[in-house]
Amino acid sequence: MSTIRVAGLRVRHRRTVALDGVDLTLGRGVHGLLGPNGAGKTSLVRVLATVAPPVEGRVEILGEDVGEAGRRGPVRRRLGYLPQEFGYYPDFTVREFVAYVAWLKELPAADAPAAVERAVERVGLGDRVDTKMRTLSGGMVRRAGIAQALVNDPDVLLLDEPTAGLDPEQRVELRALLRALGACATVVVSTHLVEDVAAACTEVTLLDAGRVAYRGSPGSLSALGEDGTGDGVGDTPVERGYTAALRAHRAGLAPREGAAR
C-alpha cells in the first residue's frame, strides 16, 4: 500500500527550478534519497513535510492531498520531520524540547511523558534527558532532533541528513533504528552518505538537477558498480554504482535495470 504519492511535482526557488516533474510512489520501508548538492533532495523533503508548497503537481500523503491547506493538519500530526537545521530554546532540557514538540503534535497529555521518554531512549540520550540543549555536543543535538521526530510514533518519518555530526558507532545504531522503524512506517532519509543508504534502506531514489535519475534497491545500485561495464568511480560497488547512474542520466542514456523509468 502506498503512503506517499507524488505526481508531476515542480518546485521553484526564485528563478531556479528545484524539482522538475518528479513522480514517486513510496510505501512502508526505508527510502533513501541520494544526489549531489543542489539535486533537489531537501526541496522534496520539505514538500513532503508540508513546509513548502509545490508549484505544480499533486502530493498525496496518507490519503490526503496536501496541496489543499485544510488537509495538512491531520497529516502533520502523523508526520515526523527532522530538517537539516532546526531551532530550539537553548535553555530547554532535552525532555522539555521533545515534550514541546509532542504538545505541538497534539499528543494526549496523559500519553506524552511516556512518549518523550521512549523517544529519548531510542536515540541513546536517556542519561541526558534533563540536560540543557545548549550544553550538548553537535551530535547529541542531532540525536535530540531525531527524538522529536519520533515522539508521536509517526506513520511517515522524514529525515534530512540525520547522521550529520554522529560518530561511526552512533551512525551504525541509527541505521539499526531506521530498519526497525521501516517495518511499520514509511521512512524517507535524505543524505550524502551512500554507505548509510546501502546499509539501512530498502529502496534508493537518486535525484539529479531536480529529476529522478535512478530508482531501485541498494543491491541493484551496487550491481551497476560491480559489473565493470559502467564508468562509475568510488571505493565501493555502491559508490561506483551511484556515480555510474549519475553519469548515465546526464548523458541521456537509456535506463538500465533498476533505473528510473
ABEGO torsion letter per residue (X at the ends): XBABBBBGBBBBBEABBABBGBBBBBBBEBBBBBEBBGAGAAAAAAAAAGABBBABEBBBBGGBBAABAAAAAAAAAABBBBBABBBBBAABBAAAAAAAAAAAAGBBAAAAAAAAAAAAAAAGAAAAAABBAAABBAAAAAAAAAAAAAAAGBABBBBBGAABGBBAAAAAAAAAAAAAAAAABBBBBBBABAAAAAAABABBBBBBGGBBABBEBAAAAAAAAAAGABABBEABAAAAAAAAAAAAAAAGBBBBBGBBX
